[in-house]
């Protein structure tokens, strides 16, 4: 029987961020060095992934709101995906509306780590960027993320319902192209 590691309380003051991700990776992958914000070795592009491990051939990107609202950033993400594939790296993208918990860590990294999740998945923060403010490429990525994290889809969409109630207008939360997706979940 595999002994599960347990963590999450001390670092989980609020929600997952790019900087907190680095600390979590040290716990999830003990003894593995992750390089932060550097160009991939032998890469033809200058794009710098958030974290990379040459030993694991693993790249991990925390996708903040700019990965959904800025078309040039979305295109750069596509280039990074292609380059990781070309160089033999596995790329894991973690959207800002997904939080670490035991299940997420298991699904993303095949690691048995008990994580005491405090912050909910979805658009919980009062200041988070909502899909209504995404560019078209960001909306496409959001829909892909909902497929990737299908086991969290209900939680993520529930957070959008809460935002609709808070703000009083669905158009402030999701664009018309996603209204059907949200209404199907009600």
N, C-alpha and C positions, 0 to 999 in steps of 0.2 A: 504494500500500500504506500502510495506517495504521500509524504508529509506536506501539507499545504502551508505556505508561508502566509502570514497575516500582516496587513498594513493598511494604512489609509487615514487613520485618525489624526496623526500629528501634522501631516502635510495637507490634509483636506479641509483647510480653513474655509474655502469658498468653492471654487469650481476649477476644473482642469484648465491649465494654461500651458503655453509653450515652455515657459521656464520651469513650471512644476513637473512637466513631463520628463525632463532630464533627471530629476530626483527619483521619480517613479521607475524609470528605466534601470537605474542602478539596483533597485530592489527586485524588479521583475527578472533581470538578467545579471545576477551577481557575478562579478569577475569579468564581465564583458565591457570593453571600452566603447563608448559611443562618442563620435566626433560631432561637435556642434557647429552648425552654420559654416561648413566648408564645402568647396567644390568636390564633386565625386572624383576619385582617382581615375585617370584615363578618360575623363569625360570631354566631349566636344562642346559642351555648353557651360556657361558660367553660372547657371542657376545653382543656388546652394540649398540643399535640403536641410531641414531642421536638425535631424539626428541621423547618423549613419554608423553602421558597424561593418567594417571590412571582414571581420572574422565570421559574422553571421550572414554576410551579403544581404543586409537588411537596411532599408531606409525608412524612417518614420517622419511624417510631416504632420504637425498640428495645423489644421486649416482654420484659421480665424476668419472673421467676417469678410476681410478683403479678398479671400479666395472665392467669394460668392458675389461680391459687389463690383469688382474691377475686372473688366473683360481682358485686359492685358495680363493680369495675374492668372486668370483662368487658362489663358493660352500658354503661359509659362508653366503652369501645372501639367498641361498636356505634354509639353516638351520634356519635363522632368520624368513623367511616366514612361515616355518612349525611351529616354536615355537610360533609366533604371533597367528596363527590359533588355535593351541592347547590351548593357554591361553585366547582366545576370543578377541584378539585385531584386529582391522582393520589396515592393513599396507598400507601406501601410499608411493610409491617410485617416486622421482622426478629426472629424468635424467639431467645431466649437460647441455644438449643441448635443454632443455625446460625452458622457462622463465615464470615468473608469468605474467598474465594479467587477466582481469576480467573473461574471459571464462575459463581459466585454474583453477582459484580459485573456480569458480562455479562447474566445473566438478569434481574436486578432493574433495572438502569439502562441496558442496551444500551451499555455502555462497555467499550472494550478496554483493560483495565488488568491488568498482570501482578501478582498478589499472591502473595507467598511465605507460604503458610499454614503455621503452626506448630502451632496447636491444632486438634484434630480436631472434626468435627461430632458432635453428640449430647450425651449425658449423661455427660461424661467427668470433670468435677470431682468431688472427694470430697464437696463440700458442696452440690451442685446439688439443687434440688427435683425430685423424680421424679413422673411422671404419677399414681402411686398417691395423691399428695397434692393433685391438682387438684380443683377444684370441677367440677360437671357442665358448666357453660358453658365452663370451661377445657378439659375433655376434648373438647368439640365443636370448639373452636378448634384444639386439637392435631391432630385428625383433618384439619381444613381445611389446617393448615400442612403436614402430610404430603403432601397433594395438591398444594399450591403448590410445595413443594420436593421433588416426586416423584423428581427426579434425585439427591437425597440420602437418600431414604427408607431404603435398605438400610444406609447408614452410621448413621443415627439409630437404627434398630431394632437394629442390631448392638450399639450402645452399651447398649441396654436389656438385651440378652442377657448382656453382661458384668456389668451391675449385678445381674442375677438370680443369676449365679454367685457374685459377691462377697458378696451379702447372704443367699443361701441360701433365699429365699422370694419367689416371683413376686409375692405380695400386697404386698410392700414396694416393688415397682418399678412395677407397673401394676395398675389396678383390674380386677376381674373382667370389666367391659365391654370391656376391651382385650385380654384374654387371647387371644381368637381372632386378632386382628390380629398379635400377637406370635408365636403358634404357627404361623400361616400362613407366616411368614418363615423359620422354622427350616429 
